[in-house]
Amino acid sequence: MHNRRSSPFWPLSGFRLASLLALVLLLGLATDWYLSFSQSPLFHSPAIDEALHWQWAQALASGQGSPEIPYFRAPLYPWFLGGLTRLGLQLSGLRLAGMLACLAGAWLLSRWASRLGGPRAGLAVLFLILLNAGLIYYSPMLLIPALLLPLVIAGGLALWKAWQSGSRLWAPVAGMLLGLAGIARPTALPLLLPGLWLLWHHGQAAPARRRGQAAAFLASALLPLALVASINGWPASGVLVASQGGVNFWIGNNPVADGSSASLPGVGAAWEREDARQLAEASGAIGPGAESRWFGQKARHWLTANPADAGLLWLRKASLVLERRPLGNNTPILALAGRSASLAWLLQFGWSLLLLLGLGGLLEGHPRSHAWRQWLLLAIGLQVLTVVAFFVNTRFLLPASVLLMLPAACWLAALSEHSLLEQRARLVLLLSLIGVGIMAFSPHPVICGALAGGLAGWWPGREASPARGSSWILGLVVLLPVLYVHHPWVPWLIMALSAPGWVRLLWPAQGFRHPRLLALLVLLLLFQEINPLALGGQPERDGRARSRLQFQEGNAWQRLEQPEKAEHSFLRALEEWPGQAEVRLNLGILAEARGDFQQAAQWYGEELELKGGSAKAHNNLGNLALRAGRFERAIAEYELALALRPGLEDARWNLGLAHSRLGLALARDNQPDSALLQLDAVMRTPYRGKALDLLREALRSRLSDPGMSHPSPDARVRP
């Protein structure tokens, strides 16, 4: 007779079969997202951080060397992309490589969990990865998590092997992997501290051998840092790994910061690297290291000068760590992931369940090794602290979320050993699947999961009467329509009905060690729903997110030279959020390109009304005036643009072109003295190399034959 307890994870027929099923589900979910993402123009034309990494990789692959940005960004991920590009991979291949790297990281995480909590924990972590939809979302993108997370996981597994075996071989391997993670994203460097502490104080070897392990771990971790510091010329540049840290610290700690979005005072959310450089240089901070220190000092000064505002901001950032919905600082996550049939609803509730299970596991004493439980607490705490210190988004929280899966998996593995759970395993699985099916359509997906688990907990055991079970099945049927009613009391009602079932399910006689843990977890779940420090009304946030996505896709269509699709995306962006001024700027550029100058002027004017001052809009209005031969008006618009944004090189170029055209016109009108005054103005702009020849030719032609003067054929305005 088959013994159910002999199976590693009943009711599935075996650990290997269950692991294979989990990997197939994970691969299917990742493939579904990859195919959905491939339908967006952003897949074929990277934007923002993706574009920066792609350009850097192309420069490395073509032998041009690294551009200036190594000072600004940590270099390992672009080096990784550059190596793959050198091997012949293009955009789609690079995205697929990132997805496969994350899947390999998932397999390594399963191995790590099985070492900490047994084979059941290794299996549980594979299913928990399905909840960590942020990891799946970022895997095919040209962003750092595709490399960072596998390095952190592999480094943690190597650290466990070094701790468990006392081998001097695994300690430097772990140090090297975590050091490489540090030059992929410097916020991973704090992971070295708990690793060093673990080997020094809690290793399994003799004290002298533990000290040798710790020294080898630290020395190998410092090797990648020394390599990057030597490339950056640390003594001269003042940049150890990257100078972006100072800018990011000011982004997250300034008078206009909201805790999640990236914005600079005086520049706004659409700031660029050049804006940051010129802000620093205007105050005398010359060079990448000086820029980083200057921005860091600005942030520290604001924090100390405004303790009340700073405290409220940090409290908001801490609360955003518990935010149920994902937070994106570049491409809006939910707006893009909503096009996937399976990923969107996972993003709605996956982080909530993962956070609850991870914290529950740590509080309940999992993993059972005291040293590793302390290591996880330190590592997760340091990762969350680094995120809160800058600004909070799902991408930055991914390392902490991956580490949280370890105590969650160990706790689930321990709970699965309880006889009470084994008696109800089939029903729990069935009702959970029903709950998951409802979640795709419900306005309260987390509440559906709570209801399914709660009803499973009230299902009668051997000591209960069948009538009680029948009444709960009837209650499920009655309550299902209530899930579609959008009233504020519905979540509270369902939570109240579900909580006793969860107590019965998860609190057997040998269950919780801490009596108040369940209340803490329920309060945490409720806080995610009613957080008073959240970023504002959800419908408005969703509309803005969809508008930003359409705006970014319109820009991508422009780069792909498909103006009709670009205009369609921009108009849809305005439908979602009419207040987005940058959309009007781009619609004006498209209208100008097709020769509709009146419509272009209208779009630029609307942008100026909304923003109260836009350097790019003034630049483009100057372009329209220049095309119409209104040179004085063009010069005035370009000067307004430069007054708002002194670093706008297009406006400086166009200002020189306008002065040149005005000089030509004055020369044709036999006003050589006035034309020479324009020459003096041109000489102070980047256009001086071409304009000087033009004006000299104009003056000579006016003295001989006026018909000989022609503008340079490559003298074009820059939108």
C-alpha positions as CSV (number, residue, x, y, z in Angstrom):
1,M,0.0,0.0,0.0
2,H,1.4,3.4,-1.0
3,N,2.3,5.6,2.0
4,R,1.5,9.2,1.3
5,R,4.1,10.3,3.9
6,S,6.9,8.7,1.8
7,S,6.3,11.3,-0.9
8,P,8.4,14.5,-0.4
9,F,5.4,16.8,-1.1
10,W,2.1,15.1,-1.1
11,P,-0.3,15.0,-3.0
12,L,2.1,15.2,-5.9
13,S,3.7,11.9,-6.8
14,G,7.3,12.8,-6.2
15,F,9.7,15.6,-5.6
16,R,11.2,15.4,-9.0
17,L,7.9,15.4,-10.7
18,A,6.7,18.4,-8.6
19,S,10.0,20.3,-9.3
20,L,9.6,19.6,-13.0
21,L,6.0,20.9,-12.9
22,A,7.1,24.1,-11.1
23,L,9.9,24.7,-13.6
24,V,7.5,24.1,-16.5
25,L,5.0,26.6,-15.0
26,L,7.8,29.1,-14.5
27,L,9.1,28.7,-18.0
28,G,5.6,29.0,-19.4
29,L,4.9,32.2,-17.5
30,A,8.3,33.7,-18.6
31,T,7.6,32.7,-22.2
32,D,4.1,34.2,-22.1
33,W,5.6,37.5,-20.8
34,Y,8.4,37.4,-23.4
35,L,6.0,37.0,-26.3
36,S,3.7,39.7,-24.9
37,F,6.6,42.1,-24.4
38,S,7.8,41.4,-28.0
39,Q,4.6,43.1,-29.3
40,S,5.6,46.4,-27.8
41,P,7.9,48.8,-29.8
42,L,10.0,49.1,-26.6
43,F,11.1,45.5,-27.2
44,H,12.8,46.6,-30.5
45,S,13.8,50.1,-29.5
46,P,15.1,50.3,-25.9
47,A,14.4,53.4,-23.9
48,I,15.8,55.2,-20.8
49,D,18.1,52.8,-18.8
50,E,17.7,50.0,-21.4
51,A,18.9,52.3,-24.2
52,L,21.9,53.4,-22.1
53,H,23.0,49.8,-21.5
54,W,22.4,48.9,-25.2
55,Q,24.4,51.8,-26.5
56,W,27.2,51.0,-24.1
57,A,27.2,47.3,-25.1
58,Q,27.3,48.3,-28.8
59,A,30.2,50.6,-28.2
60,L,32.2,47.9,-26.5
61,A,31.3,45.2,-29.1
62,S,32.5,47.5,-31.9
63,G,35.8,48.2,-30.3
64,Q,35.1,51.9,-29.6
65,G,35.7,51.4,-25.8
66,S,33.6,52.6,-23.0
67,P,31.9,56.1,-23.2
68,E,31.9,58.6,-20.4
69,I,29.1,56.7,-18.6
70,P,31.3,54.2,-16.8
71,Y,31.8,56.9,-14.2
72,F,28.0,57.3,-13.9
73,R,26.9,53.6,-14.0
74,A,28.3,50.4,-12.5
75,P,30.0,48.7,-15.5
76,L,29.5,44.9,-15.1
77,Y,26.1,44.6,-16.8
78,P,27.1,46.6,-19.9
79,W,30.3,44.5,-20.1
80,F,28.1,41.4,-20.0
81,L,25.9,42.7,-22.8
82,G,28.9,43.8,-24.8
83,G,30.4,40.3,-24.6
84,L,27.2,38.7,-25.8
85,T,26.9,41.3,-28.5
86,R,30.5,40.6,-29.6
87,L,29.4,37.0,-30.0
88,G,26.7,38.0,-32.4
89,L,23.6,38.3,-30.3
90,Q,21.2,41.1,-31.1
91,L,18.4,42.6,-29.0
92,S,16.1,39.6,-29.0
93,G,19.0,37.3,-28.2
94,L,20.1,39.5,-25.3
95,R,16.6,39.6,-23.9
96,L,16.4,35.8,-24.1
97,A,19.8,35.4,-22.5
98,G,18.6,37.5,-19.5
99,M,15.4,35.4,-19.2
100,L,17.5,32.2,-19.2
101,A,19.9,33.7,-16.6
102,C,17.0,34.4,-14.3
103,L,15.6,30.9,-14.8
104,A,19.1,29.5,-13.9
105,G,19.0,31.7,-10.8
106,A,15.6,30.2,-9.9
107,W,17.1,26.7,-10.1
108,L,20.1,27.8,-7.9
109,L,17.7,29.3,-5.4
110,S,15.8,26.0,-5.2
111,R,19.1,24.2,-4.4
112,W,19.9,26.8,-1.8
113,A,16.5,26.5,-0.1
114,S,16.8,22.7,-0.1
115,R,20.1,23.0,1.8
116,L,18.5,25.3,4.4
117,G,15.1,23.6,4.8
118,G,15.2,20.2,3.1
119,P,13.7,19.1,-0.3
120,R,10.2,20.4,0.5
121,A,11.7,23.9,0.9
122,G,13.5,23.5,-2.4
123,L,10.2,22.6,-4.1
124,A,8.3,25.3,-2.3
125,V,10.7,28.1,-3.5
126,L,10.0,27.1,-7.1
127,F,6.3,27.8,-6.6
128,L,7.1,31.0,-4.7
129,I,9.0,32.3,-7.6
130,L,5.8,32.2,-9.5
131,L,4.5,34.8,-7.0
132,N,7.6,37.0,-7.5
133,A,6.3,38.4,-10.7
134,G,8.7,41.3,-10.6
135,L,11.6,38.9,-11.2
136,I,9.8,37.5,-14.2
137,Y,8.9,41.0,-15.5
138,Y,12.5,42.2,-15.5
139,S,14.1,39.0,-16.8
140,P,13.9,39.8,-20.5
141,M,14.7,43.5,-20.1
142,L,18.2,45.0,-20.6
143,L,18.3,46.0,-17.0
144,I,20.7,45.0,-14.2
145,P,18.5,42.5,-12.3
146,A,18.8,40.0,-15.1
147,L,22.5,39.6,-14.1
148,L,22.4,40.9,-10.5
149,L,19.9,38.3,-9.1
150,P,21.7,35.2,-10.4
151,L,25.0,36.6,-9.0
152,V,23.4,37.2,-5.6
153,I,21.8,33.8,-5.5
154,A,24.9,32.0,-6.7
155,G,27.0,33.9,-4.1
156,G,24.6,33.0,-1.3
157,L,24.7,29.3,-2.3
158,A,28.5,29.4,-2.4
159,L,28.5,31.1,1.0
160,W,26.4,28.3,2.4
161,K,28.8,25.7,1.1
162,A,31.8,27.6,2.6
163,W,30.0,27.8,6.0
164,Q,28.8,24.2,6.0
165,S,32.0,22.5,4.8
166,G,34.6,24.8,6.2
167,S,36.4,24.6,2.8
168,R,38.7,27.4,1.8
169,L,37.7,26.9,-1.8
170,W,34.1,28.0,-1.5
171,A,34.8,31.2,0.6
172,P,36.7,33.0,-2.2
173,V,34.1,31.8,-4.8
174,A,31.3,33.3,-2.7
175,G,33.3,36.5,-2.2
176,M,34.1,36.8,-5.9
177,L,30.4,36.3,-6.9
178,L,29.1,38.9,-4.4
179,G,31.9,41.3,-5.4
180,L,30.8,41.0,-9.0
181,A,27.2,41.7,-7.8
182,G,28.7,44.9,-6.2
183,I,30.1,46.1,-9.5
184,A,26.7,45.3,-11.2
185,R,24.9,47.4,-8.6
186,P,26.8,48.9,-5.7
187,T,23.8,48.5,-3.4
188,A,24.7,44.8,-3.3
189,L,28.0,45.6,-1.5
190,P,26.3,45.6,2.0
191,L,25.8,41.9,1.5
192,L,29.5,41.4,2.1
193,L,29.1,42.4,5.8
194,P,26.7,39.7,6.9
195,G,28.8,37.2,4.8
196,L,32.0,38.2,6.6
197,W,30.2,38.0,9.9
198,L,28.8,34.6,9.2
199,L,32.1,33.0,8.3
200,W,34.0,34.7,11.1
201,H,31.7,34.0,14.0
202,H,29.4,31.1,13.0
203,G,31.5,28.9,10.7
204,Q,31.6,25.1,11.2
205,A,35.4,25.0,11.1
206,A,38.0,25.7,13.8
207,P,38.6,29.4,14.7
208,A,41.8,29.7,12.8
209,R,40.3,28.1,9.7
210,R,37.2,30.4,10.0
211,R,39.5,33.5,10.1
212,G,41.2,32.2,7.0
213,Q,37.9,31.7,5.3
214,A,36.7,35.2,6.2
215,A,40.0,36.7,4.9
216,A,39.8,34.8,1.6
217,F,36.1,35.8,1.2
218,L,36.9,39.5,1.7
219,A,40.0,39.5,-0.5
220,S,38.2,37.9,-3.4
221,A,35.3,40.3,-3.0
222,L,37.6,43.3,-3.2
223,L,39.2,42.1,-6.5
224,P,36.3,43.2,-8.8
225,L,36.2,46.5,-6.9
226,A,39.9,47.1,-7.4
227,L,39.5,46.3,-11.1
228,V,36.8,48.9,-11.7
229,A,38.5,51.5,-9.5
230,S,41.7,51.1,-11.6
231,I,39.7,51.5,-14.8
232,N,37.9,54.6,-13.4
233,G,41.2,56.1,-12.3
234,W,40.0,56.3,-8.7
235,P,42.7,58.7,-7.4
236,A,42.0,61.2,-10.2
237,S,38.3,60.8,-10.8
238,G,37.2,60.1,-7.2
239,V,34.9,57.3,-8.5
240,L,35.2,53.9,-6.9
241,V,32.5,52.0,-8.8
242,A,30.0,54.7,-10.1
243,S,29.1,58.3,-9.5
244,Q,25.4,57.7,-9.8
245,G,25.0,57.1,-6.0
246,G,25.2,60.8,-5.1
247,V,22.6,61.8,-7.8
248,N,20.3,59.0,-6.7
249,F,20.6,60.0,-3.1
250,W,19.5,63.6,-4.0
251,I,16.7,62.2,-6.2
252,G,15.3,60.3,-3.2
253,N,15.8,63.0,-0.6
254,N,14.8,66.5,-1.8
255,P,11.9,68.9,-1.4
256,V,9.9,67.5,-4.4
257,A,10.6,63.7,-3.8
258,D,7.7,61.4,-3.4
259,G,9.7,58.4,-2.3
260,S,9.3,56.4,-5.6
261,S,9.6,58.7,-8.7
262,A,12.9,59.9,-10.0
263,S,12.9,63.7,-10.1
264,L,15.4,66.6,-9.6
265,P,14.4,70.0,-8.2
266,G,14.5,72.6,-10.9
267,V,14.5,69.9,-13.7
268,G,11.6,67.6,-13.0
269,A,11.0,63.9,-13.8
270,A,12.3,64.2,-17.4
271,W,15.9,65.1,-16.3
272,E,18.8,63.6,-18.2
273,R,22.5,62.9,-17.3
274,E,23.6,66.2,-18.9
275,D,21.2,68.1,-16.6
276,A,22.7,66.5,-13.5
277,R,26.3,67.3,-14.8
278,Q,25.5,71.0,-15.5
279,L,23.7,71.5,-12.2
280,A,26.8,70.3,-10.4
281,E,29.3,72.2,-12.6
282,A,27.3,75.4,-12.1
283,S,28.2,75.2,-8.4
284,G,31.9,74.4,-9.1
285,A,31.7,70.6,-8.8
286,I,33.8,69.5,-11.8
287,G,34.3,65.8,-12.6
288,P,32.2,62.7,-11.8
289,G,33.5,62.2,-8.2
290,A,32.9,65.9,-7.4
291,E,29.4,65.7,-8.9
292,S,28.5,62.7,-6.8
293,R,29.8,64.3,-3.6
294,W,28.0,67.6,-4.4
295,F,24.6,65.9,-4.8
296,G,25.2,63.8,-1.7
297,Q,26.0,66.9,0.3
298,K,22.8,68.6,-1.0
299,A,20.7,65.7,0.1
300,R,22.4,65.5,3.6
301,H,21.9,69.3,4.0
302,W,18.2,69.0,3.2
303,L,17.7,66.1,5.5
304,T,19.3,67.9,8.4
305,A,17.8,71.3,7.7
306,N,14.2,69.9,7.3
307,P,13.9,67.1,9.9
308,A,10.1,67.0,10.0
309,D,9.7,66.8,6.2
310,A,12.6,64.3,5.9
311,G,11.1,62.1,8.6
312,L,7.7,62.1,6.9
313,L,9.4,61.3,3.5
314,W,11.4,58.4,5.0
315,L,8.2,57.1,6.7
316,R,6.5,57.2,3.4
317,K,9.4,55.3,1.7
318,A,9.3,52.7,4.4
319,S,5.5,52.3,3.9
320,L,6.1,51.9,0.2
321,V,8.2,48.8,0.8
322,L,4.9,47.3,1.9
323,E,3.0,48.6,-1.1
324,R,0.9,45.8,-2.6
325,R,1.1,47.0,-6.2
326,P,4.5,47.2,-8.0
327,L,6.3,50.5,-8.2
328,G,8.2,51.3,-11.4
329,N,10.5,54.3,-11.9
330,N,10.9,53.9,-15.6
331,T,8.4,51.9,-17.7
332,P,5.1,51.5,-15.7
333,I,5.0,47.9,-14.7
334,L,1.3,47.2,-14.5
335,A,0.5,49.1,-17.6
336,L,2.9,47.0,-19.7
337,A,2.5,43.7,-17.8
338,G,-1.3,44.0,-18.2
339,R,-0.9,42.9,-21.8
340,S,0.2,39.5,-20.5
341,A,-2.5,37.0,-19.9
342,S,-0.8,35.7,-16.7
343,L,1.6,38.2,-15.3
344,A,-0.7,41.1,-14.4
345,W,-2.7,39.4,-11.7
346,L,0.4,37.9,-10.2
347,L,1.8,41.5,-9.9
348,Q,-1.4,42.5,-8.0
349,F,-1.0,40.1,-5.1
350,G,2.3,38.2,-5.4
351,W,4.5,40.6,-3.4
352,S,1.8,40.7,-0.6
353,L,1.8,36.9,-0.1
354,L,5.6,36.7,-0.5
355,L,6.1,39.4,2.2
356,L,3.7,37.8,4.6
357,L,5.2,34.3,4.1
358,G,8.8,35.6,4.4
359,L,8.2,37.6,7.6
360,G,6.1,34.8,9.0
361,G,8.9,32.3,8.4
362,L,11.6,34.5,10.0
363,L,9.4,35.1,13.1
364,E,8.6,31.4,13.4
365,G,12.3,30.5,13.4
366,H,12.9,29.5,9.8
367,P,15.4,28.4,8.5
368,R,16.0,26.4,11.7
369,S,19.7,27.3,11.6
370,H,20.1,30.3,14.0
371,A,23.2,31.6,12.1
372,W,21.5,31.6,8.8
373,R,18.3,33.1,10.2
374,Q,20.4,35.9,11.5
375,W,22.2,36.2,8.2
376,L,19.0,36.5,6.3
377,L,17.7,39.1,8.7
378,L,20.8,41.2,8.3
379,A,21.0,40.8,4.5
380,I,17.3,41.5,3.9
381,G,17.4,44.4,6.4
382,L,20.4,46.0,4.7
383,Q,18.9,45.6,1.2
384,V,15.7,47.2,2.3
385,L,17.6,50.0,4.1
386,T,19.6,50.8,0.9
387,V,16.4,51.1,-1.1
388,V,14.7,53.3,1.5
389,A,17.8,55.5,1.6
390,F,17.4,56.3,-2.1
391,F,13.9,55.8,-3.5
392,V,11.6,52.8,-3.5
393,N,10.6,50.8,-6.6
394,T,10.1,47.1,-7.4
395,R,13.3,46.8,-9.4
396,F,15.5,47.9,-6.4
397,L,13.6,45.6,-4.0
398,L,14.2,42.5,-6.1
399,P,17.2,41.2,-4.1
400,A,15.4,41.5,-0.8
401,S,12.3,39.8,-2.3
402,V,14.5,36.9,-3.6
403,L,16.1,36.5,-0.1
404,L,12.6,36.6,1.5
405,M,11.7,33.5,-0.4
406,L,14.1,31.4,1.6
407,P,12.4,31.7,5.0
408,A,9.0,31.6,3.3
409,A,9.9,28.3,1.7
410,C,11.3,26.8,4.9
411,W,8.2,27.8,6.8
412,L,5.9,26.2,4.1
413,A,8.0,23.1,4.2
414,A,7.6,22.9,8.0
415,L,3.9,23.5,7.8
416,S,3.5,20.8,5.2
417,E,4.7,18.2,7.8
418,H,1.7,18.9,10.1
419,S,-0.9,16.1,10.0
420,L,-3.7,18.6,10.0
421,L,-2.5,20.1,6.8
422,E,-1.9,16.7,5.2
423,Q,-5.5,15.7,5.8
424,R,-6.7,18.8,4.0
425,A,-4.0,19.1,1.3
426,R,-6.2,18.1,-1.6
427,L,-9.0,20.6,-0.6
428,V,-6.5,23.4,0.1
429,L,-5.0,22.8,-3.4
430,L,-8.5,22.7,-5.0
431,L,-9.8,25.9,-3.3
432,S,-6.6,27.7,-3.9
433,L,-7.0,26.9,-7.7
434,I,-10.6,28.2,-7.5
435,G,-9.3,31.3,-5.8
436,V,-6.6,31.9,-8.4
437,G,-9.2,31.5,-11.1
438,I,-11.4,34.1,-9.5
439,M,-8.5,36.5,-9.0
440,A,-8.1,37.2,-12.7
441,F,-11.5,38.9,-12.6
442,S,-11.9,40.2,-9.1
443,P,-11.3,43.7,-7.9
444,H,-9.8,42.3,-4.7
445,P,-7.4,39.5,-5.7
446,V,-5.7,39.2,-2.3
447,I,-9.1,38.9,-0.6
448,C,-10.1,36.1,-2.9
449,G,-7.0,34.1,-1.8
450,A,-7.7,34.8,1.8
451,L,-11.3,33.6,1.3
452,A,-10.2,30.4,-0.4
453,G,-7.7,29.5,2.3
454,G,-10.1,30.4,5.1
455,L,-12.8,28.2,3.7
456,A,-10.3,25.4,3.4
457,G,-9.4,25.8,7.0
458,W,-13.0,25.4,8.1
459,W,-13.4,22.3,6.1
460,P,-14.4,19.5,8.6
461,G,-11.8,17.1,9.8
462,R,-12.5,13.7,11.4
463,E,-13.9,15.4,14.5
464,A,-16.3,17.8,12.7
465,S,-19.7,17.3,11.3
466,P,-20.3,17.2,7.5
467,A,-23.1,19.8,7.9
468,R,-20.6,22.4,8.9
469,G,-18.6,21.7,5.7
470,S,-21.7,21.9,3.6
471,S,-22.7,25.2,5.1
472,W,-19.3,26.7,4.2
473,I,-19.6,25.4,0.6
474,L,-23.0,27.2,0.4
475,G,-21.4,30.3,1.9
476,L,-18.8,30.2,-0.8
477,V,-21.4,30.1,-3.5
478,V,-23.3,33.0,-1.9
479,L,-20.3,35.2,-1.4
480,L,-18.8,34.8,-4.9
481,P,-21.1,37.5,-6.4
482,V,-20.2,39.9,-3.6
483,L,-16.6,39.9,-4.8
484,Y,-17.7,41.9,-7.9
485,V,-19.3,44.6,-5.8
486,H,-17.1,47.7,-5.5
487,H,-17.9,48.8,-1.9
488,P,-15.3,49.6,0.7
489,W,-16.8,47.2,3.3
490,V,-16.5,44.2,1.0
491,P,-12.8,43.5,1.7
492,W,-13.3,43.8,5.5
493,L,-16.3,41.5,5.4
494,I,-14.4,38.8,3.5
495,M,-11.3,39.2,5.7
496,A,-13.5,38.8,8.8
497,L,-15.1,35.6,7.4
498,S,-11.8,34.1,6.3
499,A,-9.6,34.8,9.3
500,P,-11.1,32.1,11.6
501,G,-10.5,29.5,8.8
502,W,-6.8,30.6,8.5
503,V,-6.4,30.2,12.3
504,R,-7.8,26.7,12.1
505,L,-5.7,25.8,9.1
506,L,-2.4,27.3,10.2
507,W,-2.6,27.1,14.0
508,P,-2.8,23.5,15.1
509,A,-1.5,22.4,18.5
510,Q,2.0,22.2,17.2
511,G,1.7,25.2,14.9
512,F,2.6,28.8,15.7
513,R,5.3,29.5,18.3
514,H,4.4,33.2,18.6
515,P,0.7,33.7,19.5
516,R,0.5,37.3,18.1
517,L,2.1,36.5,14.8
518,L,-1.2,35.9,13.0
519,A,-2.6,39.3,14.1
520,L,0.6,41.0,13.0
521,L,0.4,39.4,9.5
522,V,-3.3,40.3,9.1
523,L,-2.6,43.9,10.2
524,L,0.2,44.1,7.6
525,L,-2.1,42.8,4.9
526,L,-4.7,45.4,5.9
527,F,-2.1,48.2,5.9
528,Q,-1.3,47.3,2.3
529,E,-4.9,48.1,1.5
530,I,-5.4,51.3,3.5
531,N,-1.8,52.8,3.6
532,P,-2.4,56.5,4.4
533,L,1.0,57.4,3.1
534,A,0.5,55.8,-0.4
535,L,1.1,57.8,-3.5
536,G,-2.4,59.0,-4.2
537,G,-5.7,57.8,-5.8
538,Q,-5.3,54.4,-7.5
539,P,-7.4,55.2,-10.6
540,E,-5.5,58.4,-11.3
541,R,-2.2,56.6,-10.8
542,D,-3.3,53.8,-13.2
543,G,-4.3,56.4,-15.8
544,R,-1.0,58.2,-15.5
545,A,0.9,54.9,-15.8
546,R,-0.9,53.9,-19.0
547,S,-0.3,57.4,-20.3
548,R,3.4,57.2,-19.6
549,L,3.6,53.8,-21.3
550,Q,1.8,55.1,-24.4
551,F,4.2,58.1,-24.4
552,Q,7.3,55.9,-24.2
553,E,5.9,53.6,-27.0
554,G,5.2,56.6,-29.1
555,N,8.9,57.7,-28.7
556,A,9.9,54.1,-29.6
557,W,7.8,54.3,-32.8
558,Q,9.5,57.6,-33.7
559,R,12.9,55.9,-33.3
560,L,11.7,53.1,-35.5
561,E,10.6,55.8,-38.1
562,Q,6.9,55.0,-38.0
563,P,5.3,58.4,-37.4
564,E,1.7,57.3,-37.9
565,K,2.0,54.7,-35.1
566,A,3.9,57.2,-32.9
567,E,1.1,59.8,-33.3
568,H,-1.5,57.2,-32.5
569,S,0.3,56.3,-29.3
570,F,0.7,60.0,-28.3
571,L,-3.0,60.6,-28.8
572,R,-3.9,57.6,-26.7
573,A,-1.6,58.9,-24.0
574,L,-3.5,62.1,-23.9
575,E,-6.8,60.2,-23.6
576,E,-5.4,58.4,-20.5
577,W,-4.0,61.6,-18.9
578,P,-4.7,64.9,-20.6
579,G,-2.2,66.7,-18.3
580,Q,0.9,65.2,-19.7
581,A,2.7,68.1,-21.3
582,E,5.6,66.1,-23.0
583,V,3.1,64.3,-25.2
584,R,2.1,67.7,-26.8
585,L,5.7,68.5,-27.4
586,N,6.2,65.3,-29.4
587,L,2.9,65.8,-31.3
588,G,4.2,69.2,-32.2
589,I,7.4,67.7,-33.5
590,L,5.4,65.2,-35.7
591,A,3.2,68.0,-37.0
592,E,6.2,70.1,-37.8
593,A,7.9,67.1,-39.6
594,R,4.9,66.7,-41.9
595,G,4.7,70.4,-42.6
596,D,1.7,71.3,-40.5
597,F,3.3,74.3,-38.8
598,Q,0.1,75.8,-37.5
599,Q,-0.8,72.6,-35.7
600,A,2.7,72.3,-34.4
601,A,2.6,75.8,-33.0
602,Q,-0.7,74.9,-31.3
603,W,0.8,71.8,-29.6
604,Y,3.9,73.7,-28.4
605,G,1.7,76.5,-27.0
606,E,-0.4,74.0,-25.1
607,E,2.7,72.5,-23.6
608,L,3.9,75.9,-22.4
609,E,0.5,76.6,-20.8
610,L,0.6,73.3,-18.9
611,K,4.2,73.5,-17.8
612,G,4.5,77.2,-17.3
613,G,7.9,77.0,-19.1
614,S,9.4,74.3,-21.3
615,A,12.9,74.7,-22.7
616,K,12.2,72.2,-25.5
617,A,8.9,73.8,-26.4
618,H,10.6,77.2,-26.7
619,N,13.3,75.6,-28.8
620,N,10.7,74.1,-31.2
621,L,8.7,77.4,-31.3
622,G,12.0,79.0,-32.3
623,N,12.4,76.4,-35.1
624,L,8.9,77.3,-36.4
625,A,9.8,81.0,-36.4
626,L,13.1,80.2,-38.1
627,R,11.4,78.3,-40.9
628,A,9.0,81.2,-41.4
629,G,11.9,83.7,-41.7
630,R,11.1,85.4,-38.4
631,F,14.7,85.4,-37.2
632,E,14.3,87.8,-34.3
633,R,11.4,85.8,-32.9
634,A,13.4,82.6,-33.3
635,I,16.4,84.1,-31.5
636,A,14.1,85.2,-28.6
637,E,12.6,81.7,-28.3
638,Y,16.0,80.1,-28.3
639,E,17.3,82.5,-25.6
640,L,14.2,81.6,-23.5
641,A,15.0,77.9,-23.9
642,L,18.6,78.4,-22.8
643,A,17.4,80.6,-19.8
644,L,15.3,77.7,-18.6
645,R,17.8,75.0,-19.4
646,P,21.4,76.2,-20.1
647,G,22.6,72.8,-21.0
648,L,20.2,72.3,-24.0
649,E,22.8,71.9,-26.8
650,D,20.1,71.8,-29.5
651,A,18.9,75.3,-28.5
652,R,22.5,76.6,-28.5
653,W,23.1,75.2,-32.0
654,N,19.8,76.6,-33.3
655,L,20.6,80.0,-31.8
656,G,23.8,80.1,-33.8
657,L,21.9,79.1,-36.9
658,A,19.3,81.8,-36.3
659,H,21.9,84.5,-35.9
660,S,23.6,83.2,-39.1
661,R,20.4,83.4,-41.1
662,L,19.7,86.9,-39.7
663,G,23.2,87.9,-40.7
664,L,22.7,86.6,-44.2
665,A,19.4,88.5,-44.5
666,L,21.1,91.7,-43.3
667,A,23.9,91.2,-45.7
668,R,21.5,90.8,-48.6
669,D,19.8,94.0,-47.5
670,N,23.2,95.8,-47.7
671,Q,23.6,96.1,-44.0
672,P,27.1,94.7,-43.5
673,D,27.7,96.3,-40.1
674,S,24.6,94.7,-38.7
675,A,25.5,91.4,-40.3
676,L,28.9,91.5,-38.6
677,L,27.2,92.1,-35.2
678,Q,25.3,88.8,-35.9
679,L,28.7,87.2,-36.7
680,D,29.9,88.1,-33.2
681,A,26.8,86.4,-31.7
682,V,27.3,83.3,-33.8
683,M,30.9,83.0,-32.6
684,R,29.5,82.3,-29.1
685,T,27.6,79.3,-30.2
686,P,28.5,75.7,-31.4
687,Y,27.5,76.8,-34.9
688,R,30.5,79.2,-35.3
689,G,32.6,76.8,-37.5
690,K,30.0,76.9,-40.3
691,A,28.4,80.3,-39.8
692,L,31.7,82.2,-40.2
693,D,32.1,81.0,-43.8
694,L,28.5,81.7,-44.6
695,L,28.6,85.3,-43.4
696,R,31.9,86.0,-45.1
697,E,30.5,84.6,-48.4
698,A,27.3,86.7,-47.9
699,L,29.3,89.9,-47.5
700,R,31.5,89.2,-50.5
701,S,28.4,88.3,-52.6
702,R,26.6,91.4,-51.6
703,L,29.5,93.6,-52.9
704,S,29.5,91.7,-56.2
705,D,26.3,89.7,-57.1
706,P,23.5,89.3,-54.5
707,G,22.3,86.1,-56.2
708,M,25.5,84.2,-55.3
709,S,24.6,83.8,-51.6
710,H,23.0,80.5,-50.5
711,P,22.5,78.9,-47.0
712,S,24.5,75.8,-46.2
713,P,22.7,72.7,-47.3
714,D,23.3,71.0,-44.0
715,A,22.2,73.9,-41.8
716,R,19.2,72.3,-40.2
717,V,17.3,73.1,-37.0
718,R,17.3,70.6,-34.2
719,P,14.0,69.8,-32.5
